[in-house]
């Protein structure tokens, strides 16, 4: 069979038809393309971080938000830096700066992370405003802030307290515990929930919220002789903290089981039931996309994080001469302390 490829010259109307269609298509492209570009480029999302750049938790949330929303809106960020600066006047001043930024930018939606943005920004300035807000990392409960408002939803941060206590007891058969953290709102809230569970289940829980490394080290050393296991909170507000110095300190002075729920504390912990900032960043980003696409924010219920990952620090376990059963090892990830 012979197949002939027709040439345009064989059809007098072809060229006229072709040019006409091309002009129509070109017109549609020129007409519609600016609409799409304009819509995407002018939608603005503001991210208010309660803490500072360099803090692992909020850095991860920020990175996920920026990546997830890159095709949905321009993301403008502001760091309140209230983890390192705990003075109330400073926090209020930073919240006012965030408020002024939001009013200047006029964003389509605002995303926040952690308690101070909720407490000092959303509650006093944006309750029931026309701007939708989605929070993340508010510890344990949002009831004290009155959430949800008609324009506010979010993800609450909870730690796996019950699994942590059960795991520690299965390994130590002891119920005398100490929580060592920093003197911040986050660790105060965490500690209150660790205390509630301890009281309910018959654990004796002591605590120290350290302001400096000397206080932290003294509490850690004393706990080796006085407690059955140690739970570590945050360290970001502890003055004079040096990662390498503390790594060497715990390697030389650990005899009791040490546990944590935050990834950046794993170099100083033997077991971590680590919650994931990625889960928070992903959820608030997906919720923001839905709101930007017209879904009513009041129809998005407040939720909590659901997952964690178990890590073990084999180097510290060996230094303390603690051997974990195989049943725990096969379900855990090995934390490579030399990479951090």
C-alpha positions as CSV (number, residue, x, y, z in Angstrom):
1,X,0.0,0.0,0.0
2,X,1.3,3.4,-0.9
3,X,0.8,6.1,1.7
4,X,0.8,9.7,0.4
5,X,1.7,12.6,2.6
6,X,-0.4,15.5,1.4
7,X,1.1,18.9,1.0
8,X,-0.7,22.0,2.0
9,X,-0.6,23.2,-1.6
10,X,-3.0,20.5,-2.6
11,X,-5.7,22.2,-0.4
12,X,-6.4,25.8,-1.1
13,X,-8.4,26.3,2.1
14,X,-5.9,24.6,4.4
15,X,-3.6,27.6,4.8
16,X,-6.5,29.9,5.5
17,X,-8.0,27.5,8.1
18,X,-4.6,26.8,9.7
19,X,-3.7,30.5,10.1
20,X,-7.2,31.2,11.6
21,X,-6.9,28.5,14.1
22,X,-3.4,29.5,15.1
23,X,-4.5,33.0,15.7
24,X,-7.3,31.9,17.9
25,X,-5.1,29.6,19.9
26,X,-2.5,32.3,20.3
27,X,-5.2,34.7,21.4
28,X,-6.4,32.3,24.1
29,X,-2.9,31.7,25.3
30,X,-2.1,35.4,25.6
31,X,-5.5,36.0,27.3
32,X,-5.5,33.2,29.8
33,X,-1.8,32.7,30.7
34,X,-1.5,36.1,32.5
35,X,-4.6,35.1,34.5
36,X,-3.0,31.9,35.8
37,X,0.4,33.6,36.4
38,X,-1.3,36.5,38.1
39,X,-3.4,34.2,40.4
40,X,-0.4,32.2,41.5
41,X,2.1,35.0,41.8
42,X,-0.2,37.3,43.8
43,X,-1.4,34.7,46.3
44,X,0.6,35.2,49.5
45,X,1.1,33.0,52.5
46,X,2.8,34.3,55.6
47,X,4.7,31.8,57.9
48,X,5.3,33.0,61.5
49,X,7.8,31.0,63.4
50,X,7.8,31.4,67.2
51,X,11.5,30.5,67.3
52,X,14.7,31.2,65.4
53,X,16.4,30.0,62.2
54,X,18.7,27.2,63.3
55,X,16.2,25.5,65.6
56,X,15.7,22.0,64.1
57,X,12.0,21.7,64.8
58,X,10.8,24.9,63.2
59,X,13.5,24.8,60.5
60,X,12.0,21.5,59.3
61,X,8.4,22.9,59.4
62,X,9.5,26.0,57.5
63,X,11.3,23.9,54.8
64,X,8.3,21.6,54.3
65,X,5.9,24.6,54.0
66,X,8.1,26.4,51.5
67,X,8.4,23.2,49.4
68,X,4.8,22.2,49.6
69,X,3.4,25.7,48.8
70,X,5.9,26.7,46.1
71,X,3.3,26.3,43.4
72,X,0.4,27.7,45.4
73,X,1.6,31.0,46.8
74,X,4.6,33.2,47.7
75,X,5.7,32.3,51.2
76,X,6.9,35.1,53.4
77,X,8.5,34.2,56.7
78,X,9.1,35.9,60.0
79,X,11.0,34.5,63.0
80,X,9.9,35.7,66.4
81,X,13.0,34.3,68.2
82,X,11.2,33.7,71.4
83,X,13.0,30.4,72.4
84,X,16.2,32.2,73.1
85,X,14.6,35.4,74.3
86,X,12.0,34.7,77.0
87,X,11.4,38.3,78.2
88,X,7.7,39.0,77.9
89,X,8.2,42.5,76.6
90,X,10.5,41.2,73.8
91,X,7.9,38.5,72.9
92,X,5.1,41.1,72.7
93,X,7.2,43.4,70.6
94,X,8.0,40.5,68.2
95,X,4.3,39.6,68.0
96,X,3.6,43.2,67.1
97,X,6.2,43.2,64.4
98,X,4.5,40.0,63.0
99,X,1.1,41.7,63.2
100,X,2.4,44.7,61.2
101,X,4.0,42.4,58.6
102,X,0.7,40.6,58.1
103,X,-1.3,43.9,57.8
104,X,1.3,45.1,55.3
105,X,1.4,42.0,53.2
106,X,-2.4,41.3,53.4
107,X,-1.8,37.5,52.9
108,X,-4.4,35.0,51.7
109,X,-3.5,32.8,54.7
110,X,-1.1,32.7,57.7
111,X,0.6,29.6,59.0
112,X,2.3,29.6,62.4
113,X,4.4,27.2,64.5
114,X,4.5,26.7,68.2
115,X,2.9,28.3,71.2
116,X,4.1,31.9,71.3
117,X,2.8,32.8,67.9
118,X,-0.6,31.4,68.9
119,X,-0.6,33.1,72.4
120,X,0.9,36.5,71.5
121,X,-0.2,37.0,67.9
122,X,-3.3,35.1,66.9
123,X,-5.3,35.5,70.2
124,X,-4.9,39.2,70.8
125,X,-4.8,40.5,67.2
126,X,-6.6,38.1,64.8
127,X,-9.4,36.3,66.6
128,X,-12.3,35.8,64.2
129,X,-10.6,38.0,61.6
130,X,-11.1,37.6,57.8
131,X,-7.6,36.2,57.4
132,X,-7.5,32.4,57.9
133,X,-4.8,31.0,60.3
134,X,-3.4,27.5,60.6
135,X,-1.2,26.7,63.5
136,X,1.2,23.9,64.2
137,X,3.3,22.8,67.1
138,X,1.0,24.1,69.9
139,X,1.9,21.8,72.7
140,X,-0.7,19.4,74.1
141,X,-3.8,21.5,74.0
142,X,-5.2,24.7,72.4
143,X,-8.0,25.1,74.9
144,X,-6.3,27.9,76.9
145,X,-6.1,30.0,73.7
146,X,-9.8,29.4,73.0
147,X,-9.2,27.7,69.7
148,X,-10.9,27.0,67.4
149,X,-11.9,30.5,66.3
150,X,-14.0,30.8,63.1
151,X,-10.8,31.6,61.2
152,X,-8.3,29.3,63.1
153,X,-7.5,25.6,63.0
154,X,-4.3,23.6,63.3
155,X,-2.3,20.7,64.5
156,X,-1.5,20.2,68.2
157,X,1.9,18.7,69.2
158,X,1.7,15.7,71.5
159,X,4.5,13.4,72.7
160,X,4.2,9.6,73.1
161,X,4.3,9.8,76.9
162,X,2.5,6.5,77.7
163,X,4.7,4.4,75.3
164,X,7.8,6.1,76.7
165,X,6.9,5.4,80.3
166,X,6.0,1.8,79.5
167,X,9.2,1.2,77.5
168,X,11.3,2.7,80.3
169,X,9.6,0.6,83.0
170,X,10.0,-2.6,81.0
171,X,13.8,-2.0,80.8
172,X,14.4,-0.6,84.3
173,X,11.6,-2.0,86.5
174,X,11.9,1.4,88.3
175,X,9.4,4.2,88.9
176,X,11.6,7.0,90.1
177,X,12.1,9.4,87.2
178,X,13.6,12.8,86.5
179,X,12.7,15.2,83.7
180,X,15.6,17.5,82.7
181,X,14.9,20.3,80.3
182,X,15.1,24.0,79.8
183,X,13.1,26.8,81.3
184,X,10.7,27.5,78.5
185,X,7.0,27.4,77.9
186,X,7.3,24.3,75.8
187,X,9.1,22.2,78.5
188,X,6.8,23.6,81.2
189,X,3.8,22.3,79.2
190,X,5.6,19.0,78.4
191,X,6.5,18.5,82.1
192,X,2.9,19.1,83.3
193,X,1.7,16.2,81.1
194,X,4.6,13.9,82.1
195,X,3.6,14.7,85.7
196,X,-0.1,13.9,85.1
197,X,0.8,10.5,83.7
198,X,3.3,9.8,86.4
199,X,0.7,10.5,89.1
200,X,-1.9,8.3,87.3
201,X,0.5,5.3,87.0
202,X,2.4,5.6,90.2
203,X,5.7,7.0,89.0
204,X,7.6,9.4,91.1
205,X,8.7,12.3,88.8
206,X,11.2,14.9,89.8
207,X,12.3,17.7,87.4
208,X,14.8,20.4,86.7
209,X,14.4,23.1,84.1
210,X,17.9,24.4,83.6
211,X,19.0,27.9,82.7
212,X,22.6,27.0,82.1
213,X,24.9,24.0,81.4
214,X,26.1,23.8,85.0
215,X,22.6,23.2,86.3
216,X,21.9,20.7,83.5
217,X,25.1,18.7,84.2
218,X,24.6,18.7,88.0
219,X,21.1,17.3,87.6
220,X,22.3,14.7,85.1
221,X,25.1,13.6,87.4
222,X,22.9,13.4,90.5
223,X,20.3,11.4,88.6
224,X,22.8,8.6,88.0
225,X,22.6,7.7,91.7
226,X,19.1,8.8,92.6
227,X,16.7,7.9,89.8
228,X,15.8,4.8,87.7
229,X,15.7,6.6,84.4
230,X,16.0,10.1,82.9
231,X,13.7,12.0,80.4
232,X,15.3,14.8,78.5
233,X,13.3,17.8,77.4
234,X,14.7,20.7,75.3
235,X,18.1,22.3,75.4
236,X,17.8,25.3,73.1
237,X,17.4,27.9,75.8
238,X,20.2,26.6,78.0
239,X,23.1,29.0,78.2
240,X,26.6,27.9,77.2
241,X,25.3,24.7,75.6
242,X,28.0,23.1,73.4
243,X,27.0,19.9,71.5
244,X,30.5,18.3,71.6
245,X,31.1,19.1,75.2
246,X,27.7,17.5,76.2
247,X,28.2,14.5,74.0
248,X,31.6,13.8,75.7
249,X,30.0,14.5,79.1
250,X,27.2,12.0,78.8
251,X,29.5,9.3,77.3
252,X,31.7,9.5,80.4
253,X,29.0,9.9,83.0
254,X,26.0,7.8,82.0
255,X,24.8,4.7,84.0
256,X,21.0,5.1,83.9
257,X,18.6,4.8,80.9
258,X,18.1,8.2,79.2
259,X,15.1,8.8,76.9
260,X,13.9,11.7,74.7
261,X,11.1,12.7,72.3
262,X,12.9,15.3,70.2
263,X,15.4,14.4,67.5
264,X,18.1,17.0,68.4
265,X,18.3,15.4,71.9
266,X,19.3,12.0,70.5
267,X,23.1,12.6,70.8
268,X,22.6,12.7,74.6
269,X,19.8,10.0,74.8
270,X,19.9,6.2,74.6
271,X,16.3,5.8,73.2
272,X,14.2,8.3,71.4
273,X,10.5,8.1,70.6
274,X,10.8,10.9,68.2
275,X,7.9,13.0,66.9
276,X,8.2,14.4,63.4
277,X,8.0,18.1,62.5
278,X,7.5,16.9,58.9
279,X,4.1,15.7,59.9
280,X,3.2,19.2,61.1
281,X,4.6,20.9,58.1
282,X,2.8,18.6,55.7
283,X,-0.5,18.8,57.4
284,X,-0.6,22.6,57.6
285,X,0.5,22.9,54.0
286,X,-2.1,20.6,52.7
287,X,-4.8,22.4,54.8
288,X,-3.5,25.7,53.5
289,X,-3.9,24.5,49.9
290,X,-7.5,23.5,50.6
291,X,-8.3,26.9,52.0
292,X,-6.6,28.7,49.1
293,X,-8.8,26.6,46.8
294,X,-11.9,27.7,48.6
295,X,-12.5,25.1,51.2
296,X,-13.9,26.7,54.4
297,X,-11.4,26.7,57.2
298,X,-14.1,26.2,59.8
299,X,-14.7,22.8,58.3
300,X,-11.1,21.7,59.0
301,X,-11.0,20.3,62.6
302,X,-8.1,20.7,64.9
303,X,-6.0,17.6,65.1
304,X,-2.9,16.1,66.7
305,X,0.2,14.5,65.3
306,X,-0.2,10.7,65.1
307,X,3.3,9.2,64.5
308,X,6.7,8.8,65.9
309,X,9.9,6.9,65.1
310,X,12.0,4.9,67.6
311,X,15.8,5.5,67.6
312,X,18.5,4.0,69.6
313,X,21.9,5.5,70.3
314,X,24.1,2.4,70.4
315,X,27.3,4.3,71.3
316,X,25.8,5.8,74.5
317,X,24.1,2.5,75.4
318,X,27.4,0.7,75.2
319,X,29.1,3.4,77.2
320,X,26.5,3.0,80.0
321,X,26.8,-0.8,79.7
322,X,23.1,-1.1,78.9
323,X,21.9,-3.9,76.6
324,X,18.5,-3.7,74.9
325,X,16.4,-6.8,74.1
326,X,16.3,-7.8,70.5
327,X,12.5,-7.1,70.4
328,X,13.3,-3.4,70.7
329,X,16.3,-3.3,68.4
330,X,14.5,-4.8,65.5
331,X,11.8,-2.2,65.7
332,X,14.2,0.7,66.0
333,X,16.5,2.9,63.8
334,X,20.1,3.2,64.7
335,X,21.0,6.8,65.4
336,X,24.5,7.6,64.1
337,X,25.8,10.2,66.6
338,X,28.9,10.9,64.5
339,X,26.8,12.4,61.7
340,X,25.4,15.1,64.0
